[in-house]
Amino acid sequence: MAESTLWWLATGGVIVAELLTGTFYLLMLGVGCAAGALAAHLGWNVATQMVLAALVGGGAVVVWHLRQMRSHKEAPAQSNVNVNLDIGETVQIDGWNADGTADVHYRGARWTAIHRAGVAPGTGPHRVAELVGNRLLVDKF
């Protein structure tokens, strides 16, 4: 069997494994196997094919990982709208207590709202910015 055929079979096997697991990194390794197959078609020796496949596949994995690390700057869970659906909702504050909290009626229950440190509390509509324990951290509109 030709060397290029073995590389194409390896490429297909890695891609099937990627489809079964959903790991995008395996697809990058499949690209490396395809580079090895192309090197075999060009008549390069086996050592060069393996080095090329390793460099292309490994390089693609490293590039993809670095790209993912830069783009995944998600907010912490307490202020992430994808985790807490309360983030961004509006509450009405009629008055603040002496301890810096306010009782608000939200989602059919009484909640305790707090304001950011250094911000003077005011009445009226506020936006929920974060959940701190079981308290709503709110910002004035």
Backbone as a printed PyTorch tensor [residue, N CA C, xyz], in Angstrom:
tensor([[[  0.8500,  -1.1800,   0.0000],
         [  0.0000,   0.0000,   0.0000],
         [  0.8930,   1.2400,   0.0000]],

        [[  0.5120,   2.2380,  -0.7450],
         [  1.2980,   3.4590,  -0.8770],
         [  1.2990,   4.2380,   0.4410]],

        [[  2.3960,   4.9650,   0.6630],
         [  2.5030,   5.7670,   1.8830],
         [  1.3950,   6.8130,   1.9600]],

        [[  1.0720,   7.4140,   0.8220],
         [  0.0340,   8.4440,   0.8280],
         [ -1.3170,   7.8630,   1.2280]],

        [[ -1.5830,   6.6180,   0.8430],
         [ -2.8430,   5.9680,   1.2260],
         [ -2.9220,   5.8080,   2.7350]],

        [[ -1.8070,   5.4230,   3.3450],
         [ -1.7820,   5.2790,   4.8120],
         [ -2.0410,   6.6330,   5.4860]],

        [[ -1.4560,   7.6880,   4.9390],
         [ -1.6880,   9.0220,   5.5000],
         [ -3.1560,   9.4290,   5.3550]],

        [[ -3.7580,   9.1520,   4.1930],
         [ -5.1620,   9.5110,   3.9960],
         [ -6.0610,   8.6930,   4.9160]],

        [[ -5.7110,   7.4210,   5.1490],
         [ -6.4920,   6.6110,   6.1000],
         [ -6.3580,   7.1670,   7.5240]],

        [[ -5.1470,   7.5910,   7.8800],
         [ -4.9470,   8.2050,   9.1990],
         [ -5.7460,   9.5010,   9.3140]],

        [[ -5.7480,  10.2920,   8.2380],
         [ -6.5280,  11.5360,   8.2270],
         [ -8.0110,  11.2320,   8.4490]],

        [[ -8.5190,  10.2510,   7.7110],
         [ -9.9260,   9.8720,   7.8790],
         [-10.2190,   9.3590,   9.2770]],

        [[ -9.3080,   8.5520,   9.8380],
         [ -9.5140,   8.0380,  11.2040],
         [ -9.5560,   9.1410,  12.2430]],

        [[ -8.6590,  10.1090,  12.1190],
         [ -8.6370,  11.2200,  13.0810],
         [ -9.8970,  12.0730,  12.9390]],

        [[-10.3500,  12.2820,  11.7050],
         [-11.5600,  13.0810,  11.4990],
         [-12.7850,  12.3500,  12.0450]],

        [[-12.8500,  11.0310,  11.8680],
         [-13.9550,  10.2610,  12.4510],
         [-13.9210,  10.3680,  13.9720]],

        [[-12.7380,  10.2570,  14.5610],
         [-12.6220,  10.4000,  16.0230],
         [-13.0660,  11.7870,  16.4680]],

        [[-12.7390,  12.8070,  15.6640],
         [-13.1700,  14.1670,  15.9980],
         [-14.6840,  14.2800,  15.9420]],

        [[-15.3060,  13.6630,  14.9560],
         [-16.7620,  13.7240,  14.8450],
         [-17.4350,  13.0000,  16.0010]],

        [[-16.8150,  11.9430,  16.5000],
         [-17.3970,  11.1910,  17.6120],
         [-17.2190,  11.9020,  18.9480]],

        [[-16.1340,  12.6530,  19.0820],
         [-15.8600,  13.2970,  20.3690],
         [-16.1910,  14.7790,  20.3860]],

        [[-16.2140,  15.4220,  19.2220],
         [-16.4950,  16.8560,  19.1790],
         [-15.3110,  17.7020,  19.5840]],

        [[-14.1050,  17.1440,  19.5590],
         [-12.9040,  17.8730,  19.9360],
         [-12.2930,  18.4940,  18.6920]],

        [[-12.2780,  19.7970,  18.6260],
         [-11.7740,  20.4800,  17.4390],
         [-10.2750,  20.2590,  17.2700]],

        [[ -9.5710,  19.9540,  18.3560],
         [ -8.1330,  19.7370,  18.2910],
         [ -7.8010,  18.5370,  17.4080]],

        [[ -8.6430,  17.5090,  17.4110],
         [ -8.3930,  16.3530,  16.5580],
         [ -8.4880,  16.7280,  15.0820]],

        [[ -9.3310,  17.6690,  14.7520],
         [ -9.4280,  18.1320,  13.3750],
         [ -8.1150,  18.7840,  12.9510]],

        [[ -7.4940,  19.5120,  13.8540],
         [ -6.2000,  20.1180,  13.5650],
         [ -5.1400,  19.0440,  13.3230]],

        [[ -5.1980,  17.9550,  14.0910],
         [ -4.2670,  16.8530,  13.8550],
         [ -4.5590,  16.1820,  12.5190]],

        [[ -5.8100,  16.1470,  12.1190],
         [ -6.1710,  15.6340,  10.8010],
         [ -5.5570,  16.4720,   9.6860]],

        [[ -5.5000,  17.7790,   9.8900],
         [ -4.8390,  18.6520,   8.9170],
         [ -3.3590,  18.2840,   8.8150]],

        [[ -2.7490,  17.9560,   9.9500],
         [ -1.3540,  17.5180,   9.9310],
         [ -1.1790,  16.2180,   9.1660]],

        [[ -2.1000,  15.2820,   9.3490],
         [ -2.0450,  14.0240,   8.5970],
         [ -2.2140,  14.2710,   7.1050]],

        [[ -3.0860,  15.1930,   6.7490],
         [ -3.2680,  15.5340,   5.3350],
         [ -1.9890,  16.1430,   4.7640]],

        [[ -1.2730,  16.9320,   5.5480],
         [  0.0070,  17.4850,   5.0980],
         [  1.0130,  16.3620,   4.8690]],

        [[  1.0010,  15.3520,   5.7410],
         [  1.8690,  14.1900,   5.5360],
         [  1.5140,  13.4470,   4.2580]],

        [[  0.2150,  13.3430,   3.9570],
         [ -0.2190,  12.6830,   2.7240],
         [  0.2500,  13.4630,   1.4980]],

        [[  0.1480,  14.7700,   1.5550],
         [  0.6140,  15.5850,   0.4250],
         [  2.1190,  15.4550,   0.2440]],

        [[  2.8540,  15.3730,   1.3450],
         [  4.3010,  15.1680,   1.2550],
         [  4.6130,  13.8090,   0.6240]],

        [[  3.8110,  12.8020,   0.9360],
         [  4.0050,  11.4850,   0.3290],
         [  3.7250,  11.5410,  -1.1700]],

        [[  2.7040,  12.2980,  -1.5750],
         [  2.4090,  12.4600,  -3.0020],
         [  3.5570,  13.1570,  -3.7350]],

        [[  4.2570,  14.0480,  -3.0410],
         [  5.3880,  14.7520,  -3.6450],
         [  6.6460,  13.8960,  -3.6950]],

        [[  6.5980,  12.7170,  -3.0610],
         [  7.7350,  11.7950,  -3.1020],
         [  8.7610,  12.0310,  -2.0180]],

        [[  8.4260,  12.7900,  -1.0050],
         [  9.3690,  13.0330,   0.0840],
         [  9.5120,  11.7630,   0.9150]],

        [[ 10.6180,  11.6250,   1.6280],
         [ 10.8420,  10.4000,   2.4120],
         [  9.9580,  10.3830,   3.6580]],

        [[  9.8890,   9.2140,   4.2860],
         [  8.9740,   9.0100,   5.4180],
         [  9.3090,   9.9300,   6.5910]],

        [[ 10.5790,  10.1170,   6.8750],
         [ 10.9630,  10.9880,   7.9980],
         [ 10.4750,  12.4200,   7.7560]],

        [[ 10.6190,  12.9110,   6.5510],
         [ 10.1710,  14.2650,   6.2310],
         [  8.6510,  14.3590,   6.3140]],

        [[  7.9650,  13.3060,   5.8570],
         [  6.4980,  13.2860,   5.9440],
         [  6.0500,  13.3930,   7.3980]],

        [[  6.6870,  12.6180,   8.2740],
         [  6.3070,  12.6220,   9.6990],
         [  6.6030,  13.9680,  10.3500]],

        [[  7.7640,  14.5410,  10.0360],
         [  8.1140,  15.8460,  10.6140],
         [  7.1330,  16.9090,  10.1360]],

        [[  6.8050,  16.8840,   8.8430],
         [  5.8550,  17.8570,   8.3130],
         [  4.4870,  17.6880,   8.9540]],

        [[  4.0260,  16.4370,   9.0720],
         [  2.7210,  16.1880,   9.6970],
         [  2.7120,  16.6650,  11.1470]],

        [[  3.7910,  16.4060,  11.8720],
         [  3.8720,  16.8300,  13.2730],
         [  3.9060,  18.3470,  13.3930]],

        [[  4.6890,  18.9990,  12.5220],
         [  4.7810,  20.4590,  12.5850],
         [  3.4540,  21.1220,  12.2120]],

        [[  2.8190,  20.6540,  11.1470],
         [  1.5540,  21.2650,  10.7190],
         [  0.4570,  20.9620,  11.7380]],

        [[  0.3070,  19.7120,  12.1400],
         [ -0.7350,  19.3430,  13.1070],
         [ -0.5080,  19.9730,  14.4700]],

        [[  0.7060,  19.8550,  14.9750],
         [  1.0140,  20.4480,  16.2800],
         [  0.9210,  21.9630,  16.2540]],

        [[  1.4050,  22.5720,  15.1680],
         [  1.3070,  24.0260,  15.0430],
         [ -0.1380,  24.4870,  14.9940]],

        [[ -0.9690,  23.7480,  14.2640],
         [ -2.3890,  24.1100,  14.1900],
         [ -3.0590,  23.9970,  15.5560]],

        [[ -2.6950,  22.9590,  16.3150],
         [ -3.2490,  22.8040,  17.6700],
         [ -2.8280,  23.9700,  18.5580]],

        [[ -1.5560,  24.3400,  18.5050],
         [ -1.0610,  25.4460,  19.3380],
         [ -1.7390,  26.7580,  18.9480]],

        [[ -1.8360,  27.0180,  17.6440],
         [ -2.4860,  28.2600,  17.1890],
         [ -3.9420,  28.2950,  17.6280]],

        [[ -4.6510,  27.1820,  17.4660],
         [ -6.0630,  27.1380,  17.8610],
         [ -6.2090,  27.3360,  19.3710]],

        [[ -5.3380,  26.6950,  20.1500],
         [ -5.4120,  26.8260,  21.6090],
         [ -5.1580,  28.2720,  22.0360]],

        [[ -4.1590,  28.9070,  21.4640],
         [ -3.8760,  30.3040,  21.8140],
         [ -5.0270,  31.2150,  21.4090]],

        [[ -5.6200,  30.9340,  20.2610],
         [ -6.7740,  31.7340,  19.8230],
         [ -7.9430,  31.5750,  20.7860]],

        [[ -8.1890,  30.3680,  21.2300],
         [ -9.2760,  30.1120,  22.1730],
         [ -9.0090,  30.7680,  23.5200]],

        [[ -7.7650,  30.7500,  23.9690],
         [ -7.4250,  31.3530,  25.2570],
         [ -7.6600,  32.8670,  25.2240]],

        [[ -7.3500,  33.5120,  24.0950],
         [ -7.5430,  34.9530,  23.9910],
         [ -9.0070,  35.3340,  23.8840]],

        [[ -9.8020,  34.5060,  23.2450],
         [-11.1900,  34.8910,  23.0070],
         [-12.1350,  34.4840,  24.1270]],

        [[-11.6890,  33.7030,  25.0970],
         [-12.5720,  33.2410,  26.1680],
         [-12.3970,  34.0620,  27.4440]],

        [[-12.5530,  35.3380,  27.3230],
         [-12.4860,  36.2220,  28.4810],
         [-13.9040,  36.4550,  28.9900]],

        [[-14.5130,  35.4130,  29.5420],
         [-15.8800,  35.5460,  30.0400],
         [-15.8820,  36.1940,  31.4200]],

        [[-16.9660,  36.8430,  31.7020],
         [-17.1400,  37.4570,  33.0120],
         [-17.2870,  36.3560,  34.0570]],

        [[-16.9630,  36.6500,  35.3250],
         [-17.1830,  35.6600,  36.3790],
         [-18.6660,  35.2880,  36.4650]],

        [[-18.9400,  34.1380,  37.0070],
         [-20.3100,  33.6030,  37.0230],
         [-21.3060,  34.5610,  37.6530]],

        [[-20.9170,  35.2830,  38.7040],
         [-21.8810,  36.1470,  39.3820],
         [-22.2870,  37.3530,  38.5430]],

        [[-21.4880,  37.7020,  37.5080],
         [-21.8590,  38.8260,  36.6570],
         [-21.9920,  38.4240,  35.1920]],

        [[-22.0800,  37.1410,  34.9230],
         [-22.1930,  36.6420,  33.5520],
         [-23.6600,  36.4140,  33.2110]],

        [[-24.1400,  37.0910,  32.1870],
         [-25.5450,  36.9890,  31.7970],
         [-25.8740,  35.5900,  31.2660]],

        [[-24.8800,  34.8350,  30.8090],
         [-25.1200,  33.4730,  30.3430],
         [-25.3310,  32.5030,  31.4980]],

        [[-24.9290,  32.8760,  32.6910],
         [-25.0960,  32.0300,  33.8710],
         [-26.2940,  32.4980,  34.6960]],

        [[-26.3760,  33.7900,  34.9570],
         [-27.4570,  34.3710,  35.7510],
         [-28.3580,  35.2010,  34.8480]],

        [[-29.5580,  34.7300,  34.6540],
         [-30.4820,  35.4320,  33.7780],
         [-31.0020,  36.7230,  34.3960]],

        [[-30.7230,  36.9540,  35.6700],
         [-31.1600,  38.1870,  36.3240],
         [-30.3240,  39.3920,  35.9030]],

        [[-29.1190,  39.1620,  35.4080],
         [-28.2380,  40.2570,  35.0240],
         [-28.9120,  41.0540,  33.9060]],

        [[-28.9650,  42.3640,  34.0900],
         [-29.5630,  43.2360,  33.0870],
         [-31.0360,  43.5240,  33.3150]],

        [[-31.6680,  42.8270,  34.2390],
         [-33.0870,  43.0680,  34.5160],
         [-33.2440,  44.3650,  35.3110]],

        [[-34.4390,  44.9010,  35.2940],
         [-34.7170,  46.1690,  35.9650],
         [-35.5000,  45.9450,  37.2420]],

        [[-35.1100,  46.6470,  38.3000],
         [-35.8480,  46.6340,  39.5720],
         [-36.1290,  48.0790,  39.9630]],

        [[-37.1950,  48.2700,  40.7000],
         [-37.5800,  49.5980,  41.1800],
         [-37.2040,  49.7060,  42.6480]],

        [[-36.4200,  50.7170,  42.9930],
         [-36.0170,  50.9380,  44.3810],
         [-36.6980,  52.2030,  44.8710]],

        [[-37.4920,  52.0420,  45.9470],
         [-38.2410,  53.1700,  46.4950],
         [-37.4760,  53.8870,  47.5960]],

        [[-36.5510,  53.2080,  48.2470],
         [-35.7730,  53.8300,  49.3180],
         [-34.6940,  52.8910,  49.8120]],

        [[-33.6580,  53.4670,  50.3890],
         [-32.5250,  52.6880,  50.8880],
         [-32.5570,  52.6620,  52.4030]],

        [[-32.1360,  51.5540,  52.9620],
         [-32.0190,  51.4040,  54.4140],
         [-30.7180,  52.0510,  54.8840]],

        [[-30.5830,  52.2430,  56.1900],
         [-29.3910,  52.8760,  56.7520],
         [-28.1340,  52.0410,  56.5300]],

        [[-28.2900,  50.7270,  56.4050],
         [-27.1150,  49.8630,  56.2280],
         [-26.6800,  49.7470,  54.7610]],

        [[-27.2760,  50.5110,  53.8590],
         [-26.8880,  50.5040,  52.4550],
         [-27.5800,  49.4480,  51.6200]],

        [[-28.6290,  48.8450,  52.1490],
         [-29.3970,  47.8560,  51.4050],
         [-30.7820,  48.4170,  51.1050]],

        [[-31.4530,  47.7680,  50.2000],
         [-32.8290,  48.1440,  49.8670],
         [-33.6150,  46.8660,  49.6520]],

        [[-34.8850,  46.8780,  50.0670],
         [-35.7690,  45.7500,  49.8220],
         [-36.5040,  46.0140,  48.5100]],

        [[-36.4110,  45.0600,  47.5720],
         [-37.0760,  45.2190,  46.2800],
         [-37.9530,  44.0070,  46.0140]],

        [[-39.0210,  44.2390,  45.2900],
         [-39.9090,  43.1620,  44.8660],
         [-39.4840,  42.7810,  43.4540]],

        [[-38.9840,  41.5480,  43.3100],
         [-38.4490,  41.0990,  42.0280],
         [-38.7750,  39.6270,  41.8410]],

        [[-39.3200,  39.2700,  40.7100],
         [-39.7100,  37.8980,  40.3710],
         [-40.6340,  37.2860,  41.4220]],

        [[-41.5410,  38.0790,  41.9320],
         [-42.5430,  37.5810,  42.8610],
         [-42.0420,  37.3530,  44.2720]],

        [[-40.8830,  37.8680,  44.6090],
         [-40.3270,  37.6760,  45.9550],
         [-39.6030,  38.9500,  46.3870]],

        [[-39.3060,  39.0100,  47.6690],
         [-38.5420,  40.1350,  48.2200],
         [-37.0630,  39.8100,  48.1170]],

        [[-36.3070,  40.7300,  47.5730],
         [-34.8670,  40.5760,  47.4390],
         [-34.1890,  41.7270,  48.1560]],

        [[-32.9450,  41.5220,  48.5200],
         [-32.1290,  42.5880,  49.0780],
         [-31.2120,  43.0960,  47.9760]],

        [[-31.2600,  44.4070,  47.7700],
         [-30.4110,  45.0240,  46.7610],
         [-29.3120,  45.8130,  47.4580]],

        [[-28.1480,  45.8490,  46.8400],
         [-27.0250,  46.6520,  47.3420],
         [-26.5020,  47.4850,  46.1770]],

        [[-25.8320,  48.5800,  46.4990],
         [-25.2540,  49.4330,  45.4650],
         [-23.7450,  49.2760,  45.4850]],

        [[-23.1140,  49.7410,  44.4410],
         [-21.6490,  49.6530,  44.3590],
         [-21.0070,  50.5560,  45.4030]],

        [[-19.8480,  50.1330,  45.8700],
         [-19.1060,  50.9370,  46.8380],
         [-18.6940,  52.2550,  46.1920]],

        [[-18.8460,  53.3240,  46.9180],
         [-18.4620,  54.6380,  46.4260],
         [-19.5110,  55.3250,  45.5760]],

        [[-20.6540,  54.6720,  45.3550],
         [-21.7290,  55.2640,  44.5600],
         [-22.8490,  55.6570,  45.5090]],

        [[-23.3160,  56.8830,  45.3870],
         [-24.4060,  57.3430,  46.2510],
         [-25.7040,  56.6640,  45.8190]],

        [[-26.4110,  56.0450,  46.7580],
         [-27.6550,  55.3570,  46.3860],
         [-28.7530,  56.3640,  46.0450]],

        [[-29.5700,  55.9900,  45.0840],
         [-30.6990,  56.8170,  44.6900],
         [-31.9250,  55.9530,  44.4740]],

        [[-33.0690,  56.5820,  44.3860],
         [-34.3090,  55.8400,  44.1610],
         [-34.6210,  55.7970,  42.6710]],

        [[-35.5790,  54.9520,  42.3120],
         [-35.9900,  54.8370,  40.9210],
         [-35.5600,  53.5090,  40.3180]],

        [[-35.6200,  53.4240,  38.9990],
         [-35.2510,  52.1610,  38.3510],
         [-33.7470,  51.9220,  38.3880]],

        [[-33.3970,  50.6840,  38.6320],
         [-31.9990,  50.2630,  38.6570],
         [-31.8530,  49.0010,  37.8130]],

        [[-30.6490,  48.7770,  37.3070],
         [-30.3410,  47.5790,  36.5270],
         [-29.5300,  46.6290,  37.3860]],

        [[-29.8960,  45.3360,  37.3630],
         [-29.1390,  44.3200,  38.1040],
         [-27.8340,  44.0850,  37.3610]],

        [[-26.7090,  44.3440,  38.0410],
         [-25.3890,  44.1950,  37.4200],
         [-24.7140,  42.8890,  37.8120]],

        [[-25.0500,  42.3750,  39.0010],
         [-24.3300,  41.2080,  39.5020],
         [-25.1230,  40.6030,  40.6480]],

        [[-24.9390,  39.3220,  40.8840],
         [-25.4910,  38.6700,  42.0650],
         [-24.3520,  38.4360,  43.0430]],

        [[-24.4790,  38.9510,  44.2320],
         [-23.4840,  38.7620,  45.2790],
         [-24.1540,  37.9200,  46.3520]],

        [[-23.8950,  36.6280,  46.3220],
         [-24.6130,  35.7160,  47.2050],
         [-26.0750,  35.6990,  46.7980]],

        [[-26.9430,  36.0830,  47.7310],
         [-28.3730,  36.1610,  47.4060],
         [-28.8360,  37.6150,  47.3280]],

        [[-27.9170,  38.5270,  47.1060],
         [-28.2330,  39.9470,  46.9960],
         [-28.0260,  40.4210,  45.5610]],

        [[-28.8170,  41.3810,  45.1600],
         [-28.6990,  41.9770,  43.8290],
         [-27.8370,  43.2250,  43.9050]],

        [[-26.7250,  43.2400,  43.2100],
         [-25.9060,  44.4490,  43.0860],
         [-26.4940,  45.2280,  41.9240]],

        [[-26.9500,  46.4560,  42.2040],
         [-27.6630,  47.2300,  41.1910],
         [-26.9270,  48.5070,  40.8510]],

        [[-27.1420,  48.9570,  39.6100],
         [-26.6140,  50.2290,  39.1310],
         [-27.7780,  51.1000,  38.7290]],

        [[-27.6640,  52.3870,  39.0240],
         [-28.6970,  53.3500,  38.6430],
         [-28.6460,  53.5500,  37.1220]],

        [[-29.8230,  53.6710,  36.5130],
         [-29.9010,  53.9540,  35.0670],
         [-29.3720,  55.3200,  34.7850]]])
